[in-house]
Amino acid sequence: MLRLTETSGGKRPSLVTASAGNHGRALAYAAQSAGMPLTVYAPEQAPMTKLNAIRACGAELKLCATYDE
């Protein structure tokens, strides 16, 4: 993620991922630490504890019916 910042001409790139669990939470933590915006797409039926943890790290959370949506 730091290399993305270095190669983007000083602009902080936006990150996007799809996850309802540990991947989304870890990326949200890393993005927050690097000062990078992150959008996480997650299925609506994902555990609320996981979704809250992703939000707590400052990621924008977008809920979808399924990953295929």
C-alpha positions in Angstrom: 0.0 0.0 0.0 2.9 2.3 0.7 4.3 1.6 -2.8 0.9 2.6 -4.3 1.2 5.9 -2.6 4.8 6.4 -3.7 3.9 5.6 -7.4 0.8 7.7 -7.6 2.4 11.1 -7.7 1.6 11.9 -4.1 -2.1 11.2 -4.4 -3.6 8.6 -2.1 -5.3 6.0 -4.3 -8.7 4.6 -3.2 -8.9 0.9 -2.5 -11.8 -1.4 -3.1 -12.4 -5.0 -1.9 -15.1 -7.5 -1.4 -15.1 -9.3 2.0 -17.3 -10.1 4.9 -14.6 -11.1 7.3 -11.0 -11.0 8.2 -9.7 -9.9 4.8 -11.9 -6.8 4.9 -11.1 -6.1 8.5 -7.3 -6.4 7.9 -7.4 -4.3 4.8 -9.5 -1.7 6.6 -6.9 -1.5 9.4 -4.1 -1.2 6.9 -5.8 1.5 4.8 -6.6 3.5 8.0 -3.0 3.2 9.1 -1.8 4.4 5.6 -4.4 7.2 5.5 -6.0 5.6 2.4 -9.8 5.5 1.7 -11.3 2.0 1.4 -14.6 0.7 0.2 -15.6 -2.8 1.2 -18.5 -4.6 -0.4 -20.0 -7.3 1.8 -23.1 -9.5 1.7 -26.0 -8.4 3.8 -26.0 -11.7 5.7 -22.5 -11.2 6.9 -22.0 -11.4 10.7 -22.7 -8.0 12.3 -19.6 -8.2 14.4 -17.4 -8.5 11.3 -19.2 -5.6 9.6 -18.9 -3.4 12.7 -15.2 -4.1 12.9 -14.7 -3.1 9.3 -16.6 0.1 9.9 -14.7 0.8 13.1 -11.5 1.1 11.0 -13.0 3.8 8.9 -13.9 1.9 5.8 -16.9 2.7 3.7 -19.1 -0.4 3.8 -21.5 -1.2 1.0 -23.9 -4.1 1.6 -25.1 -6.3 -1.3 -27.4 -9.2 -1.5 -24.6 -11.5 -2.6 -21.0 -11.3 -3.9 -22.4 -11.8 -7.4 -24.4 -8.6 -7.2 
